Amino acid sequence: MERWFEKRRKNKVLDIAYRQMTLALDTVNDLERAIKAVFSGDKDGAKTTIERLFLVEEEIDNLRRTVFEELTRGSLPFRDREDIMHLVKRLDVMADFVKDSARSIMILLDAEVPKSIWKAFSEMSLGVVRCAARLKESLKLLSENPSKARALSLKVEEEENKVDKQYLKIKSLLLEHGNKVNPAVLMLLKDLADYMEDATDSCADVGDYIRVLTVPK
């Protein structure tokens, strides 16, 4: 009977954790939409998307707390609790970087920023979306097909390396336009680039942990 309850509780925790992780990864899509809206001159659309992202981020926080509460109940093996907590916490960090990126965009909505810079950010955001999408696929297969989950986790790192190159391109653009853009705006643009790069680094960290979990026994 105890084992039956343990299995049910484990499934419940995994369901909540997967919901939290999925929402965290989906915030990246809203970030990309917001930057695309700014690039196309749709400031109202960008603001609406960012406000939605903030609401989703609150739900992510609530789900994280629920997962941790559930993990304190029942008799889940220590290793299972530890693995779930690692995945949830690492993706929560990623969502925080996405939220910080969105905050920077919100502040920059009325700033004068060259179109070439917003275009570069739009391209970088697509790279972040691809990175998060690969990670989402890998997480989905973690319990069903560990070997395929492991293979997909390597794709996460490939996408993260591409984003790193886009990050360096933006840094070069900021240097190129340094004498034409307000210094405070430059600082905010640098922060935005850093937060987006940190978000993909967090995705790569989760991918690394998936490889640890799927090491052939």
C-alpha positions in Angstrom: 0.0 0.0 0.0 2.8 2.4 0.9 4.5 1.7 -2.5 1.1 2.4 -4.3 0.8 5.8 -2.6 4.5 6.6 -3.3 3.9 5.9 -7.0 0.8 8.1 -7.1 2.6 10.9 -5.3 5.6 10.7 -7.5 3.3 11.0 -10.6 1.5 14.0 -9.1 4.8 15.8 -8.3 6.1 15.0 -11.8 2.9 16.4 -13.4 3.2 19.6 -11.4 7.0 19.9 -12.1 6.5 19.3 -15.8 3.8 22.0 -15.9 6.2 24.4 -14.1 9.1 23.6 -16.5 6.9 23.9 -19.6 5.6 27.3 -18.5 9.2 28.4 -17.8 10.3 27.4 -21.3 7.2 29.0 -22.9 8.1 32.4 -21.5 10.9 32.5 -24.0 8.3 32.5 -26.8 6.6 35.6 -25.3 10.1 37.3 -25.0 10.7 36.7 -28.7 7.2 38.0 -29.6 7.8 41.2 -27.5 11.2 41.9 -29.2 9.6 41.2 -32.6 6.8 43.7 -31.8 9.4 46.4 -30.8 11.4 45.8 -34.0 8.2 46.3 -36.0 7.2 49.4 -34.1 4.3 47.9 -32.2 5.0 49.2 -28.7 1.5 48.5 -27.5 1.8 44.9 -28.6 5.1 44.5 -26.9 3.8 45.9 -23.7 0.8 43.6 -23.7 3.0 40.5 -24.4 5.4 41.5 -21.6 2.5 42.0 -19.1 1.3 38.5 -20.0 4.8 37.1 -19.5 4.9 38.7 -16.0 1.6 36.9 -15.1 2.9 33.6 -16.3 6.0 34.1 -14.3 3.9 34.4 -11.1 2.2 31.1 -11.9 5.7 29.5 -12.4 6.7 30.7 -8.9 3.5 29.3 -7.4 4.0 25.9 -9.1 7.6 25.8 -7.9 6.4 26.3 -4.3 3.8 23.6 -4.8 6.4 21.2 -6.1 8.6 21.8 -3.1 5.7 21.4 -0.7 4.7 18.1 -2.4 8.2 16.8 -2.2 8.1 17.2 1.6 5.2 14.8 1.8 5.0 11.0 1.3 8.1 8.8 1.1 9.7 9.6 -2.3 13.3 8.3 -2.4 15.8 11.0 -1.7 17.4 10.7 -5.1 14.0 11.3 -6.8 13.3 14.4 -4.7 16.8 15.7 -5.4 16.5 15.3 -9.2 13.1 16.9 -9.4 14.3 19.9 -7.2 17.4 20.4 -9.4 15.4 20.5 -12.6 12.7 22.8 -11.1 15.2 25.2 -9.6 17.4 25.4 -12.6 14.5 26.2 -14.9 13.1 28.7 -12.4 16.5 30.6 -12.7 16.1 30.5 -16.5 12.6 32.0 -16.2 14.0 34.7 -13.9 16.5 35.8 -16.6 13.6 35.9 -19.2 11.6 38.1 -16.8 14.7 40.4 -16.3 15.0 40.6 -20.1 11.3 41.6 -20.4 11.8 44.3 -17.7 14.7 45.8 -19.8 12.5 45.8 -22.9 9.7 47.5 -21.0 12.0 50.3 -20.0 13.5 50.6 -23.5 10.1 50.9 -25.2 10.3 54.7 -25.5 14.1 54.9 -26.0 15.7 55.7 -29.3 17.5 52.5 -30.4 18.8 51.9 -34.0 16.7 49.4 -35.9 19.8 47.3 -36.7 20.2 46.7 -32.9 16.6 45.6 -32.5 17.0 43.4 -35.5 20.0 41.7 -33.9 18.0 41.2 -30.7 15.2 39.7 -32.7 17.5 37.2 -34.3 19.0 36.4 -30.9 15.6 35.8 -29.4 14.8 33.3 -32.1 18.0 31.5 -31.1 16.8 31.5 -27.5 13.5 30.0 -28.6 15.2 27.2 -30.5 17.4 26.4 -27.5 14.4 26.3 -25.1 12.4 24.2 -27.6 15.2 21.6 -27.8 15.3 21.5 -24.0 11.5 21.0 -23.8 11.7 18.1 -26.2 14.5 16.5 -24.1 12.6 16.9 -20.8 9.5 15.4 -22.3 11.4 12.2 -23.2 13.3 12.0 -19.9 11.2 9.2 -18.5 9.9 7.7 -21.7 13.2 7.5 -23.7 16.3 8.4 -21.8 18.7 7.8 -24.6 16.8 10.1 -27.0 16.5 12.7 -24.2 20.2 12.5 -23.8 20.7 13.0 -27.6 18.4 16.0 -27.7 20.2 17.6 -24.7 23.3 17.8 -26.8 21.2 19.8 -29.4 20.5 22.3 -26.5 24.2 23.0 -26.3 24.5 23.4 -30.0 21.8 26.1 -30.0 23.3 27.7 -27.0 26.6 28.1 -28.9 24.8 29.8 -31.7 23.2 32.3 -29.3 26.7 33.0 -27.9 27.7 34.1 -31.4 24.6 36.4 -31.7 25.4 37.8 -28.3 28.9 38.8 -29.5 27.4 40.3 -32.6 25.2 42.5 -30.4 28.1 43.6 -28.3 29.9 44.7 -31.5 26.9 46.6 -32.6 26.7 48.4 -29.2 30.3 49.4 -29.6 29.7 50.5 -33.2 26.7 52.7 -32.2 28.3 53.9 -28.9 28.6 57.5 -30.0 25.0 57.7 -31.3 23.1 56.1 -28.5 22.4 57.5 -25.0 24.8 55.9 -22.5 22.0 54.9 -20.2 20.2 53.2 -23.1 23.4 51.5 -24.0 23.7 50.1 -20.5 20.1 48.8 -20.6 20.8 47.2 -24.0 23.8 45.5 -22.6 21.8 44.2 -19.7 19.2 42.9 -22.1 21.9 41.0 -24.0 23.4 39.6 -20.8 20.0 38.4 -19.5 19.1 36.7 -22.7 22.5 35.0 -22.9 22.1 34.0 -19.2 18.8 32.4 -20.1 20.3 30.2 -22.7 23.2 29.4 -20.4 20.6 28.2 -17.9 19.0 26.0 -20.6 22.4 24.5 -21.3 22.8 23.8 -17.5 19.6 21.9 -17.5 20.7 20.0 -20.6 23.9 19.1 -18.8 21.9 17.8 -15.8 19.7 15.7 -18.2 22.9 14.0 -19.4 23.9 13.2 -15.8 20.4 11.7 -15.2 20.6 9.6 -18.4 24.1 8.2 -18.1 23.8 4.5 -19.1 24.0 2.3 -16.0 
